[in-house]
């Protein structure tokens, strides 16, 4: 797998905060998103009373944005980050819906940070887990959508290809290949046969990484 992980020189700085229970999960994809971006940091969240470790360099608070669907708050369109004069620091939470909700509320300074959303039309493509809520998707898939809008289409395409490789290899290791599964086009879009597409049609528009 390591030979397929790209090295993407991003304009923005990325911070991945992972719930400690993700550490041993073979279906975790946030680690691969971090490894794909040299200009990123990864820290672990263990409890509400302890700061993530290693300590996070938040940088300028005015440059911080959080990928999270905070209730009652209109998120920033990700394309605005690409158009901005200064690079941003993009924070991504990696865990279940319940875990990331707790993280967004308890990790200082995240309760006061502006939120950024995924681009319009983003849908789950390569899920390795059963999603408990509409709009759920893997962290790597969500980061691929966001990077495509905030960094450039080529970044999203590279991460989507990596997500597809992880998805196909994991299913193969389980002995459950998916006939007619998704295929990436040069534009980063998904082509699938009717049966596969119909089985995914209820995923809706994603709001939060899982």
Helices and strands as residue ranges (DSSP letters): G 2-4, E 13-19, G 20-22, H 30-35, E 40-45, G 61-63, E 64-67, H 79-83, E 89-94, H 97-106, G 110-112, E 114-116, H 139-150, H 153-173, E 183-184, E 190-191, H 194-200, G 201-203
